[in-house]
Amino acid sequence: MVIMLPEVLDTTRIRKLLFLGPRGSYSDFAKNMFIDAFKLHCVSTNLKSISSIIRALKDENSEDIVAVIPIENSIEGIVRETLDNLSSLKKEGYKIIAETTMGVEHALIGYAKSKSEIKVVRSHPQALAQCKRYLQENFPDSLIEEATLSTSAAIRSLVLEEPEAAAIGSVDCAELYDVPVIEANINDEINNQTRFILLGKFMSPQTGYDKTSITFSTENKAGALNKILTIFELHNINMSYIDSRPSKKELGEYVFYIDIEGHILDKKVKRAFDEIMPFVKMFHVIGSYHPVG
C-alpha cells in the first residue's frame, strides 16, 4: 500500500476559505487566527453545517480552497460529524494542514434588566449543555431552552422588544452585534476549549512539534488492533488520541482514528507506517500538521 503525499503547503494559492456558522461564531474567530498565521488573502464564506462544508469541498475539489471546522471540545469531546466526514475526503486529497485551540467563554446575553425577566434561553445545543449547571442554579424549571444552529444565530435573534429572551454566546459576538452582556463566564467548567482544524489539498512542512492523524481498518480478528499499537510503542511514538467508529459496511467492523506525535516525513513515523501496512485493510493519513495561534 503506497501513501500518496500532497504538495507542501503554498498559502499564495489559497483563494477561498469556508467556515462553519455566521459571523461572530467561534469558527469565525478561529478562521481569523488561521488567516493571520498563514497571511492568507482569500474570500471567506460561511456555511451552516459541517456536512455542507464537506460537500462544498468535494464539489469544488480545488487547490485554491480551504476550510475551517471544529474537531474537538475539552468538555463535550470529539465532534462526531467532523470525524465521520474526514475519511470521505480521501479521494479528493484534502488533509488537515493546521490546527488551533480557542478558549470558549460563554456569557449570558440579552436585553433583560435582570435575570428574573428571562423566560427563554437560546443557543447551540453544545453551548446549552456546557452551561447546564449554571442554568439550573439561576433559573426555575420553567425556563425554556431553545436550540439554534449556532451561538451567533442565537444572539442575532434577540430583539429589544423581547427582554424575556436571552442567548448564550461569546462576549466578542455580543459586541459584534451590539447586544448587552448580562453575565460573563457562565461556563460550568472553566477550562473549556475547542480545537479547530484547517483542511486543504496541501501538506504542512516539518516543524519538530507536529501531529499526524490517521484512520485505518483491520481484519475483524482478536489482537489486530494491538499489533498496530505495539508497532507505535516499539518506535517510541506517542499516541495522543484514539477512537473508533462503525465502518457502516458490516456489523461489528470498525474504523479507527489515531493521532500520533510526529510528521509523516519523520523517519521513525515512515518506518512505523511501513510495518503497519500488512495488518490493515484500509489506511489513510488524514494529515501531518502543527498548531498555530
C-alpha positions in Angstrom: 0.0 0.0 0.0 1.6 3.3 -1.1 1.0 6.5 0.8 0.5 9.4 -1.6 1.8 12.7 -0.3 0.3 16.0 -1.3 2.3 19.1 -2.2 3.9 21.1 0.6 1.7 24.0 1.8 1.7 27.0 -0.6 -0.5 29.7 1.0 -0.3 32.0 -2.0 -2.5 29.7 -4.0 -5.4 29.8 -1.5 -8.3 32.0 -2.8 -11.3 30.8 -0.8 -11.9 29.8 2.8 -15.0 28.1 4.1 -16.0 28.2 7.8 -18.9 27.0 10.0 -21.6 29.3 11.1 -22.3 33.1 10.7 -20.1 36.0 11.7 -19.4 36.0 15.4 -19.3 32.2 15.8 -16.3 30.6 17.4 -15.4 29.1 14.0 -15.4 32.7 12.6 -12.8 33.7 15.2 -10.8 30.5 14.6 -10.8 31.3 10.9 -9.2 34.7 11.6 -6.4 33.0 13.6 -5.6 30.8 10.5 -5.8 33.8 8.2 -3.3 35.7 10.4 -1.0 32.8 10.9 -0.6 32.0 7.2 -1.1 35.6 5.9 -3.9 34.4 3.7 -5.5 36.7 1.1 -8.8 35.0 0.3 -12.5 35.3 0.3 -14.3 33.8 3.4 -17.6 32.1 3.0 -19.7 30.7 5.9 -21.9 27.6 5.7 -24.5 26.3 8.1 -23.1 22.8 8.8 -20.0 20.7 8.8 -21.6 18.4 6.2 -22.3 21.3 3.9 -18.7 22.3 4.1 -17.5 18.8 3.2 -19.9 18.7 0.2 -18.6 22.1 -1.0 -15.0 20.9 -0.8 -15.9 17.8 -2.8 -17.9 19.8 -5.4 -15.2 22.5 -5.9 -12.3 20.0 -5.5 -9.6 22.7 -5.9 -6.2 23.5 -4.5 -7.4 27.1 -4.1 -10.0 26.3 -1.4 -9.5 25.5 2.4 -12.0 25.1 5.2 -12.1 25.6 9.0 -14.2 23.2 11.1 -14.3 22.2 14.8 -13.0 18.8 15.7 -12.9 18.5 19.5 -14.1 20.2 22.6 -12.5 19.7 26.0 -15.9 19.2 27.7 -18.1 17.5 25.1 -15.3 15.5 23.4 -14.8 14.8 19.7 -17.1 16.3 17.1 -18.6 13.2 15.6 -19.8 14.9 12.4 -16.3 16.1 11.7 -14.6 12.7 12.4 -17.1 10.8 10.3 -16.6 13.1 7.4 -12.8 13.3 7.3 -12.3 9.9 5.6 -14.8 10.8 2.9 -12.4 13.4 1.6 -9.7 10.8 0.8 -10.5 10.7 -2.9 -10.2 14.5 -3.3 -7.0 14.6 -1.4 -7.9 17.1 1.4 -5.8 16.9 4.5 -5.6 18.6 7.9 -2.9 21.2 7.4 -3.0 23.1 10.7 -4.9 23.3 14.0 -5.7 25.9 16.6 -7.3 25.9 20.0 -9.6 28.5 21.3 -10.8 29.1 24.8 -14.6 29.0 24.9 -16.0 31.5 27.4 -19.8 31.7 27.3 -21.8 34.6 28.5 -25.5 35.3 29.1 -26.5 37.9 26.6 -29.8 39.9 26.1 -31.8 43.0 26.8 -33.3 41.9 30.2 -32.5 44.3 33.1 -32.3 41.3 35.5 -32.2 37.5 35.2 -35.7 37.3 36.7 -37.1 38.7 33.5 -35.7 35.8 31.4 -38.1 33.0 30.4 -36.2 31.7 27.3 -32.5 31.0 26.7 -31.3 30.2 23.2 -28.0 28.8 21.9 -26.3 26.0 20.1 -27.1 22.6 21.9 -23.5 22.2 22.8 -23.3 25.7 24.5 -26.5 24.9 26.4 -25.0 21.7 27.6 -21.8 23.4 28.7 -23.8 25.8 30.8 -26.4 23.3 32.2 -25.5 23.7 35.8 -25.5 27.5 35.6 -29.0 27.5 34.1 -30.3 25.1 36.7 -28.9 27.1 39.6 -30.0 30.5 38.2 -33.4 29.9 36.6 -36.6 28.0 37.5 -37.5 24.7 36.0 -40.0 26.5 33.7 -37.1 28.1 31.8 -37.4 27.2 28.1 -34.2 26.2 26.3 -34.3 26.7 22.5 -31.6 25.2 20.3 -30.2 27.3 17.4 -27.7 26.5 14.6 -25.0 28.5 16.3 -24.3 30.8 19.3 -24.1 33.6 16.9 -27.6 32.8 15.5 -29.0 32.9 19.0 -27.6 36.3 19.7 -28.8 37.7 16.4 -32.3 36.5 17.1 -32.6 38.8 20.2 -34.6 42.0 19.9 -35.0 44.9 22.4 -38.8 44.4 22.5 -38.4 40.8 23.9 -36.3 41.1 27.0 -37.6 37.8 28.3 -35.4 36.0 25.7 -31.7 35.7 26.2 -28.8 33.9 24.5 -25.6 32.1 25.4 -22.6 33.0 23.3 -19.3 34.9 23.4 -18.7 38.4 24.6 -17.0 39.2 21.3 -20.1 38.1 19.4 -22.3 40.2 21.7 -20.1 43.2 21.0 -20.2 42.5 17.3 -24.0 42.6 17.2 -24.2 45.3 19.9 -26.3 43.3 22.4 -25.7 43.7 26.1 -23.8 41.1 28.2 -25.9 40.2 31.3 -23.3 38.0 32.9 -19.9 36.7 31.6 -18.0 33.5 32.3 -21.0 31.2 32.9 -19.4 28.0 31.7 -19.9 25.1 34.1 -16.2 24.2 33.5 -13.5 27.0 33.5 -11.1 25.3 31.1 -13.4 24.9 28.2 -11.6 24.8 24.9 -12.4 23.9 21.3 -9.9 22.6 18.8 -10.4 23.7 15.1 -8.7 22.3 12.0 -7.8 23.8 8.7 -8.4 21.5 5.7 -6.7 21.8 2.3 -5.0 20.0 -0.5 -1.5 20.6 0.8 0.9 19.1 3.4 2.4 21.2 6.1 6.2 21.2 6.4 8.0 19.6 9.3 8.4 21.8 12.3 9.6 19.5 15.1 6.3 19.8 17.0 4.0 18.1 14.6 1.0 15.8 14.9 -0.2 13.2 12.4 -3.8 11.9 12.2 -4.5 8.6 10.6 -7.5 6.4 10.0 -7.5 2.6 9.3 -9.4 -0.6 9.5 -8.2 -4.1 10.3 -9.4 -7.6 9.9 -12.1 -8.4 12.4 -9.7 -10.7 14.5 -8.6 -10.8 18.1 -5.4 -8.8 18.6 -5.5 -7.0 15.2 -5.5 -3.5 16.8 -3.0 -4.5 19.4 -0.4 -5.3 16.7 -0.6 -1.8 15.4 -0.4 -0.2 18.8 2.6 -2.3 19.6 4.4 -1.0 16.5 3.9 2.6 17.6 5.3 1.6 21.0 8.4 -0.1 19.6 9.2 3.1 17.6 8.6 5.3 20.7 5.8 7.1 19.0 3.3 8.7 21.4 -0.4 8.5 20.7 -2.4 11.5 21.9 -5.9 10.3 20.7 -7.6 7.0 19.7 -11.2 6.4 18.8 -13.3 4.0 16.7 -16.4 4.4 14.6 -18.6 1.9 12.8 -17.4 1.3 9.2 -21.1 1.4 8.0 -20.2 -1.5 5.8 -20.5 -4.5 8.0 -21.9 -5.1 11.5 -19.0 -5.4 14.0 -16.5 -3.8 11.7 -14.9 -0.5 12.8 -12.7 2.2 11.5 -10.0 3.5 13.9 -8.8 7.1 14.3 -5.4 7.8 15.9 -3.4 11.0 16.5 0.3 10.5 17.0 3.2 12.8 17.7 5.4 13.4 14.7 5.3 14.2 11.0 4.7 11.7 8.1 8.2 12.7 6.8 9.9 11.8 10.1 12.0 8.6 9.6 10.5 6.7 12.6 6.9 7.6 11.5 7.6 6.4 8.0 9.1 3.1 9.3 6.2 2.5 11.6 3.7 3.1 8.8 5.6 0.6 6.6 5.4 -2.0 9.3 1.7 -1.4 9.9 0.7 -2.0 6.3 0.5 -5.8 6.4 -2.0 -5.6 9.2 -4.6 -3.2 7.8 -7.4 -3.4 5.2 -7.5 0.3 4.8 -5.0 3.0 5.8 -5.3 6.8 5.2 -3.2 9.7 6.5 -5.6 12.5 7.3 -2.8 14.9 7.7 0.5 16.0 9.3 0.3 19.4 10.8 1.2 21.7 13.7 -0.7 24.2 16.0 -0.9 27.9 15.2 -2.1 30.9 17.2 
